[in-house]
Amino acid sequence: MITERSLKALSHKVYKIDSKHYGYSPLKIGEIEEIDGVEYRIIKVEDNTTNGMQAMAVAPVKNGKVDTSEVVIAFAGTNPKDSLDIMTDIQTVGLGNKVLIPKSQQIDLSQHGELDELGIPKSIEYVEGQVMAAEKFVNELENDYPNAMMTTTGHSLGEYIALYIAAEKGLKNIGFNGPDPHNILSPEAKRWVRENPGMLINYSNKYDKIGNVNGDETGSRILVDMDMGSKLSDTLKFHNLSAWKFDKDGNLYISDSYENREARQIRAEKLMYQKMAELSILANNLNASGGGLSSNEEIFLDNAQALLTVDFISQSMKIGLESVINIYKDAITEAEEIWENGIELAQSIGTELSYGEILSALEARGVTKYSVVFEPTAYYREKITNALRVGEDFERLATEIKANIEELEKADKDLANQIQRGA
């Protein structure tokens, strides 16, 4: 599975597809790109000169073979020198229009009569916007690779588009500094987002005034305190993709500080649910395949690869589950420490008050052991119970998948032997 550091690299590389970009690099289908020590083949690319949308899709190369069971789709962010990108920022991100209306047509829309199915006056000439082009791009990918596990990514406007596509298509997303796309989501996509809170991850600098517009109605944003200050004059620096750092395993680095406690907790929860989703997708793909034998060698390779994938996801899930439970336990311990430290501080101030009088004084201010310790502890214990339940469901599904793979492999071998004897 691709690392977050590699997703950041792809989010940077896709900018260069834009023929108007200073670092223009006309990447072509079939080219191999090495990212973070892993080779990826470009399987689809687009530089849409009508609306300014750039996108690329890649698949990893494993043992010399392109593995299209895993596809990553990256969308480019705003190129300040491209007027189509600026129009998209204003009309789509800001105003919630999926189409782009040229300046010559930007007049008082209320003066026009009949509207089309998009709610635009029929007398207005417009072009399809970037999100519409992106949707067509992904539709074609889904037709070409129907069993692929797809992930979207991007930076800034690119992440806005990536979030939109993930929500509309039910895909996983991990991206950076993107405005929230709730203003253009369909009712079905909004419902999917509510029912799948872990599938969208939009890493955002806490003080990024550009990426944090539009709120967070999708619940995708993870606000990270990057210890870069909070000066308004540094807004572009806060929004820059290069500001993100990663650990030795390629995971986005979030410092172990009090300010980032919530960010670490949300990230751990989302990654845990994403692993569960990945396993479910794998199970669905295996069931859909039906175990047919078109080539003995290919089937045996697919079975072996599937088992390796299950083991990899299971190991990641185990680490993620331990991480999220430890975060909850730390929060419980912290609540107890806050209470004890608060009592000590109160006693040092009110030296003539008894312990009971101190408790009464705190209670008058709305501070009780129930609110500081018992209530948060109950909340986090429930979180731990839910996490353990997800872990149990995961193990059950993983065991079922392995049993099905072994059964398919046995059937394939039996059929191969029959074919060999018949020959």
C-alpha positions as CSV (number, residue, x, y, z in Angstrom):
1,M,0.0,0.0,0.0
2,I,1.2,3.5,-0.9
3,T,2.7,5.7,1.9
4,E,1.6,9.2,2.7
5,R,5.0,10.5,1.7
6,S,4.5,9.0,-1.7
7,L,1.0,10.6,-2.0
8,K,2.6,13.9,-1.2
9,A,5.2,13.3,-4.0
10,L,2.4,12.4,-6.5
11,S,0.4,15.5,-5.4
12,H,3.5,17.6,-6.3
13,K,4.4,15.8,-9.5
14,V,0.9,16.2,-11.0
15,Y,1.3,20.0,-11.0
16,K,3.9,19.6,-13.7
17,I,1.4,18.1,-16.2
18,D,0.1,21.6,-16.6
19,S,1.5,23.0,-19.9
20,K,1.4,26.5,-18.2
21,H,3.4,25.4,-15.2
22,Y,7.0,26.6,-14.8
23,G,8.1,23.1,-14.2
24,Y,6.1,21.6,-17.1
25,S,6.9,17.9,-17.7
26,P,4.7,16.2,-20.3
27,L,4.3,12.8,-18.5
28,K,3.1,10.1,-20.8
29,I,1.1,6.9,-20.3
30,G,3.4,3.9,-19.9
31,E,6.2,5.9,-18.3
32,I,7.7,4.6,-15.1
33,E,8.2,6.9,-12.2
34,E,10.2,6.0,-9.1
35,I,8.6,7.4,-5.9
36,D,10.0,6.8,-2.5
37,G,11.8,3.7,-3.7
38,V,8.8,2.2,-5.5
39,E,8.2,2.1,-9.2
40,Y,4.9,3.3,-10.5
41,R,3.6,3.1,-14.1
42,I,1.5,6.0,-15.4
43,I,-1.7,4.4,-16.7
44,K,-3.7,7.5,-17.4
45,V,-3.0,11.2,-17.7
46,E,-4.9,14.4,-18.7
47,D,-4.1,18.1,-19.2
48,N,-7.5,19.6,-19.9
49,T,-6.9,22.9,-21.7
50,T,-10.7,23.7,-21.7
51,N,-11.1,24.0,-17.9
52,G,-7.5,23.6,-16.5
53,M,-7.9,20.2,-14.8
54,Q,-4.8,18.1,-14.6
55,A,-4.9,14.5,-13.4
56,M,-2.7,11.4,-13.5
57,A,-3.3,7.8,-12.4
58,V,-0.5,5.4,-11.5
59,A,-0.2,1.7,-10.4
60,P,2.7,0.1,-8.6
61,V,5.1,-2.2,-10.4
62,K,5.6,-5.4,-8.4
63,N,8.0,-8.1,-9.5
64,G,8.2,-6.5,-12.9
65,K,4.5,-6.5,-13.4
66,V,2.1,-3.6,-13.2
67,D,-0.4,-4.3,-10.3
68,T,-3.6,-2.5,-11.3
69,S,-5.4,-3.9,-8.3
70,E,-4.1,-0.7,-6.6
71,V,-4.5,2.6,-8.4
72,V,-3.7,6.1,-7.1
73,I,-5.3,9.2,-8.8
74,A,-3.7,12.6,-8.2
75,F,-5.2,15.9,-9.1
76,A,-3.3,19.2,-9.6
77,G,-3.9,22.2,-7.5
78,T,-4.0,25.9,-8.5
79,N,-1.4,27.3,-10.9
80,P,-1.5,31.0,-10.2
81,K,-0.6,31.7,-13.8
82,D,-3.6,29.7,-15.2
83,S,-6.7,31.8,-15.4
84,L,-8.8,28.6,-15.6
85,D,-7.6,27.6,-12.2
86,I,-8.4,31.0,-10.7
87,M,-11.8,30.8,-12.3
88,T,-12.3,27.4,-10.7
89,D,-11.2,28.6,-7.3
90,I,-13.8,31.4,-7.5
91,Q,-16.7,29.8,-9.3
92,T,-16.4,26.2,-8.0
93,V,-14.6,26.3,-4.6
94,G,-16.1,29.6,-3.6
95,L,-19.5,29.7,-5.3
96,G,-20.2,26.0,-5.6
97,N,-20.7,25.9,-9.4
98,K,-19.5,22.8,-11.2
99,V,-19.4,24.6,-14.5
100,L,-17.1,27.4,-15.6
101,I,-18.8,30.5,-17.0
102,P,-16.4,32.7,-19.1
103,K,-16.0,36.3,-18.1
104,S,-17.9,37.4,-21.2
105,Q,-20.9,35.5,-19.9
106,Q,-20.7,36.6,-16.3
107,I,-23.7,39.0,-16.2
108,D,-26.7,39.2,-13.9
109,L,-28.0,35.6,-14.1
110,S,-31.3,36.7,-12.6
111,Q,-32.0,38.5,-15.9
112,H,-32.2,35.2,-17.7
113,G,-35.2,32.9,-17.8
114,E,-35.3,29.1,-18.3
115,L,-32.7,27.1,-16.5
116,D,-31.0,23.8,-17.6
117,E,-30.6,20.7,-15.4
118,L,-27.6,22.3,-13.7
119,G,-29.5,25.4,-12.7
120,I,-27.7,27.6,-15.2
121,P,-29.7,29.8,-17.6
122,K,-29.9,28.2,-21.0
123,S,-28.9,31.5,-22.7
124,I,-25.5,31.3,-20.9
125,E,-22.6,29.6,-22.7
126,Y,-20.3,27.7,-20.3
127,V,-17.9,24.8,-20.2
128,E,-17.7,21.8,-17.9
129,G,-15.7,22.6,-14.8
130,Q,-12.7,20.7,-13.4
131,V,-14.8,18.5,-11.1
132,M,-16.9,17.4,-14.0
133,A,-13.8,16.6,-16.1
134,A,-12.3,14.8,-13.1
135,E,-15.4,12.6,-12.8
136,K,-15.2,11.6,-16.4
137,F,-11.5,10.8,-15.9
138,V,-12.3,8.5,-13.0
139,N,-15.3,6.9,-14.8
140,E,-12.9,5.8,-17.6
141,L,-10.5,4.4,-15.1
142,E,-13.3,2.4,-13.4
143,N,-14.3,1.0,-16.7
144,D,-10.7,0.0,-17.5
145,Y,-9.9,-1.3,-14.0
146,P,-13.2,-2.4,-12.4
147,N,-11.6,-4.4,-9.5
148,A,-8.9,-1.8,-8.6
149,M,-8.7,-0.4,-5.1
150,M,-8.5,3.3,-5.9
151,T,-7.2,6.2,-3.7
152,T,-7.4,9.9,-4.6
153,T,-4.9,12.5,-3.6
154,G,-4.0,16.1,-4.3
155,H,-3.0,19.4,-2.8
156,S,-5.1,22.6,-2.4
157,L,-7.6,22.7,-5.3
158,G,-6.3,19.3,-6.2
159,E,-7.4,17.9,-2.9
160,Y,-10.7,19.7,-3.2
161,I,-11.3,17.7,-6.4
162,A,-9.9,14.5,-4.9
163,L,-12.2,14.8,-1.9
164,Y,-15.2,15.4,-4.2
165,I,-14.3,12.4,-6.4
166,A,-13.8,10.1,-3.3
167,A,-17.1,11.1,-1.8
168,E,-19.1,10.7,-5.0
169,K,-17.4,7.4,-5.9
170,G,-17.0,5.9,-2.5
171,L,-13.2,5.8,-2.6
172,K,-10.4,6.3,-0.1
173,N,-8.7,9.8,0.0
174,I,-5.6,11.1,1.6
175,G,-4.5,14.6,0.6
176,F,-3.2,17.9,1.7
177,N,-4.5,21.4,2.4
178,G,-7.8,21.1,0.5
179,P,-10.9,23.3,0.9
180,D,-14.0,21.3,1.9
181,P,-16.1,20.3,-1.2
182,H,-19.4,20.0,0.6
183,N,-20.9,22.8,-1.4
184,I,-20.9,20.6,-4.6
185,L,-21.6,17.1,-3.2
186,S,-24.7,15.2,-4.2
187,P,-27.1,14.1,-1.4
188,E,-25.9,10.5,-2.0
189,A,-22.3,11.5,-1.5
190,K,-23.1,13.5,1.6
191,R,-24.9,10.4,3.0
192,W,-21.9,8.2,2.1
193,V,-19.5,10.6,3.9
194,R,-21.6,10.5,7.1
195,E,-21.7,6.7,7.0
196,N,-18.0,6.3,6.2
197,P,-16.2,8.9,8.4
198,G,-12.8,7.3,8.1
199,M,-12.5,7.2,4.3
200,L,-11.4,10.9,3.8
201,I,-8.2,12.4,5.2
202,N,-7.4,16.0,4.5
203,Y,-4.3,17.0,6.3
204,S,-4.4,20.7,7.0
205,N,-2.0,23.2,8.7
206,K,-3.9,24.7,11.6
207,Y,-3.1,28.2,10.4
208,D,-3.6,27.7,6.7
209,K,-6.2,30.4,5.8
210,I,-6.4,29.2,2.2
211,G,-6.9,25.4,2.6
212,N,-9.2,25.8,5.6
213,V,-11.9,27.8,3.8
214,N,-15.4,26.2,3.5
215,G,-15.3,24.7,7.0
216,D,-15.2,20.9,7.4
217,E,-18.7,19.5,6.8
218,T,-17.2,16.3,5.3
219,G,-15.4,15.6,8.5
220,S,-12.2,14.9,6.5
221,R,-9.9,17.6,7.9
222,I,-7.2,16.7,10.4
223,L,-5.9,20.0,11.7
224,V,-2.2,19.8,12.6
225,D,-0.2,22.3,14.6
226,M,3.1,22.4,12.7
227,D,4.8,24.7,15.1
228,M,5.4,27.3,12.3
229,G,3.9,30.2,14.1
230,S,0.6,31.9,13.2
231,K,1.5,35.1,11.4
232,L,-1.0,36.0,8.7
233,S,1.9,37.1,6.5
234,D,3.1,33.5,6.5
235,T,-0.2,32.1,5.0
236,L,1.4,30.9,1.8
237,K,4.1,29.1,3.8
238,F,1.4,27.4,5.9
239,H,-0.4,26.3,2.7
240,N,2.7,25.0,0.9
241,L,2.9,21.3,0.2
242,S,6.6,21.2,1.1
243,A,5.9,22.1,4.7
244,W,4.8,18.5,5.5
245,K,7.3,16.2,7.1
246,F,7.2,12.4,7.3
247,D,8.6,9.7,9.6
248,K,11.0,6.8,8.5
249,D,8.0,4.7,7.5
250,G,6.5,7.4,5.2
251,N,3.7,8.4,7.6
252,L,2.9,12.1,7.9
253,Y,4.6,13.4,11.0
254,I,2.3,14.8,13.8
255,S,4.3,15.9,16.8
256,D,3.4,14.4,20.2
257,S,2.2,17.6,21.7
258,Y,-0.9,18.7,23.6
259,E,-1.9,20.9,20.7
260,N,-1.9,17.8,18.4
261,R,-3.7,15.4,20.7
262,E,-6.9,15.6,18.8
263,A,-5.2,15.4,15.4
264,R,-3.4,12.2,16.5
265,Q,-6.6,10.7,17.8
266,I,-8.6,11.5,14.6
267,R,-5.8,10.2,12.4
268,A,-5.6,6.9,14.3
269,E,-9.3,6.4,14.1
270,K,-9.5,7.2,10.4
271,L,-6.6,4.9,9.4
272,M,-8.1,2.1,11.4
273,Y,-11.4,2.4,9.5
274,Q,-9.6,2.7,6.2
275,K,-7.9,-0.7,6.8
276,M,-11.2,-2.2,7.5
277,A,-12.5,-0.8,4.2
278,E,-9.5,-2.0,2.3
279,L,-10.1,-5.6,3.5
280,S,-13.8,-5.3,2.7
281,I,-13.0,-4.2,-0.9
282,L,-10.5,-7.1,-1.2
283,A,-13.2,-9.5,-0.1
284,N,-15.7,-8.1,-2.6
285,N,-13.2,-8.3,-5.4
286,L,-12.4,-11.9,-4.6
287,N,-16.0,-12.9,-4.5
288,A,-16.7,-11.1,-7.8
289,S,-13.8,-13.0,-9.5
290,G,-15.6,-16.3,-8.9
291,G,-12.3,-18.1,-8.9
292,G,-12.3,-18.8,-12.7
293,L,-9.2,-20.3,-14.2
294,S,-7.9,-18.4,-17.2
295,S,-4.2,-19.0,-16.6
296,N,-2.8,-21.4,-13.9
297,E,0.2,-19.2,-13.3
298,E,-1.8,-16.0,-13.1
299,I,-4.3,-17.5,-10.7
300,F,-1.6,-18.9,-8.4
301,L,0.1,-15.5,-8.4
302,D,-3.2,-13.7,-7.7
303,N,-3.8,-16.0,-4.8
304,A,-0.4,-15.5,-3.3
305,Q,-0.6,-11.8,-3.8
306,A,-4.0,-11.7,-2.2
307,L,-2.7,-13.6,0.9
308,L,0.3,-11.1,1.1
309,T,-2.2,-8.2,0.8
310,V,-4.4,-9.6,3.6
311,D,-1.3,-10.1,5.8
312,F,0.0,-6.6,5.1
313,I,-3.4,-5.0,5.8
314,S,-3.8,-7.1,9.0
315,Q,-0.4,-6.0,10.3
316,S,-1.2,-2.4,9.6
317,M,-4.5,-2.8,11.3
318,K,-2.9,-4.3,14.4
319,I,-0.5,-1.4,14.7
320,G,-3.3,1.1,14.1
321,L,-5.6,-0.5,16.7
322,E,-2.8,-0.5,19.3
323,S,-2.1,3.1,18.5
324,V,-5.7,4.3,18.8
325,I,-6.3,2.4,22.0
326,N,-3.1,3.8,23.5
327,I,-4.2,7.3,22.6
328,Y,-7.5,6.7,24.4
329,K,-5.7,5.3,27.5
330,D,-3.4,8.3,27.5
331,A,-6.4,10.6,27.4
332,I,-7.9,8.9,30.4
333,T,-4.6,9.2,32.3
334,E,-4.4,12.8,31.3
335,A,-7.9,13.5,32.7
336,E,-7.0,12.1,36.0
337,E,-3.7,14.1,36.1
338,I,-5.6,17.3,35.3
339,W,-7.9,16.7,38.2
340,E,-5.2,15.9,40.7
341,N,-3.0,18.9,39.5
342,G,-6.1,21.2,39.7
343,I,-6.8,20.1,43.3
344,E,-3.2,20.6,44.3
345,L,-3.2,24.1,42.7
346,A,-6.5,25.0,44.5
347,Q,-5.1,23.8,47.8
348,S,-2.0,25.9,47.4
349,I,-4.2,29.0,46.7
350,G,-6.9,28.4,49.3
351,T,-4.7,27.3,52.1
352,E,-7.3,28.0,54.8
353,L,-10.0,26.0,53.0
354,S,-10.8,22.3,53.8
355,Y,-10.8,19.7,51.1
356,G,-14.6,19.7,51.0
357,E,-14.7,23.5,50.8
358,I,-12.3,23.4,47.8
359,L,-14.5,20.9,46.1
360,S,-17.6,23.0,46.7
361,A,-15.8,26.1,45.3
362,L,-14.8,24.2,42.2
363,E,-18.3,22.8,41.8
364,A,-19.7,26.4,41.9
365,R,-17.5,27.1,38.9
366,G,-18.8,24.0,37.1
367,V,-15.7,22.0,37.7
368,T,-16.3,18.6,39.3
369,K,-14.5,15.2,39.2
370,Y,-17.4,13.9,37.2
371,S,-16.9,16.5,34.4
372,V,-13.1,16.4,34.5
373,V,-12.5,12.6,35.0
374,F,-15.6,10.4,35.0
375,E,-17.3,11.8,31.9
376,P,-14.2,11.8,29.7
377,T,-13.2,8.4,31.0
378,A,-16.6,6.9,30.1
379,Y,-16.3,8.5,26.7
380,Y,-12.9,7.1,26.0
381,R,-13.7,3.7,27.4
382,E,-16.6,3.5,25.0
383,K,-14.2,4.4,22.2
384,I,-11.9,1.6,23.3
385,T,-14.8,-0.9,23.3
386,N,-15.8,0.3,19.8
387,A,-12.2,0.0,18.5
388,L,-11.9,-3.5,19.9
389,R,-15.2,-4.4,18.2
390,V,-13.9,-3.1,14.9
391,G,-10.7,-5.2,15.5
392,E,-12.7,-8.3,16.1
393,D,-14.8,-7.7,12.9
394,F,-11.6,-7.2,11.0
395,E,-10.0,-10.5,12.3
396,R,-13.2,-12.4,11.5
397,L,-13.2,-11.0,7.9
398,A,-9.5,-11.6,7.4
399,T,-9.9,-15.3,8.5
400,E,-12.8,-15.7,6.2
401,I,-10.9,-14.2,3.2
402,K,-7.9,-16.5,3.9
403,A,-10.1,-19.5,4.0
404,N,-11.8,-18.6,0.7
405,I,-8.4,-18.0,-0.9
406,E,-7.1,-21.4,0.2
407,E,-10.3,-23.0,-1.1
408,L,-10.0,-21.3,-4.4
409,E,-6.3,-22.2,-4.7
410,K,-7.2,-25.9,-4.0
411,A,-9.9,-25.8,-6.6
412,D,-7.5,-24.2,-9.1
413,K,-4.9,-26.9,-8.5
414,D,-7.5,-29.6,-8.9
415,L,-8.7,-28.1,-12.2
416,A,-5.2,-27.6,-13.4
417,N,-4.4,-31.3,-12.7
418,Q,-7.5,-32.4,-14.6
419,I,-6.5,-30.2,-17.6
420,Q,-3.0,-31.7,-17.4
421,R,-4.3,-35.3,-17.4
422,G,-6.7,-34.5,-20.2
423,A,-3.8,-33.2,-22.3
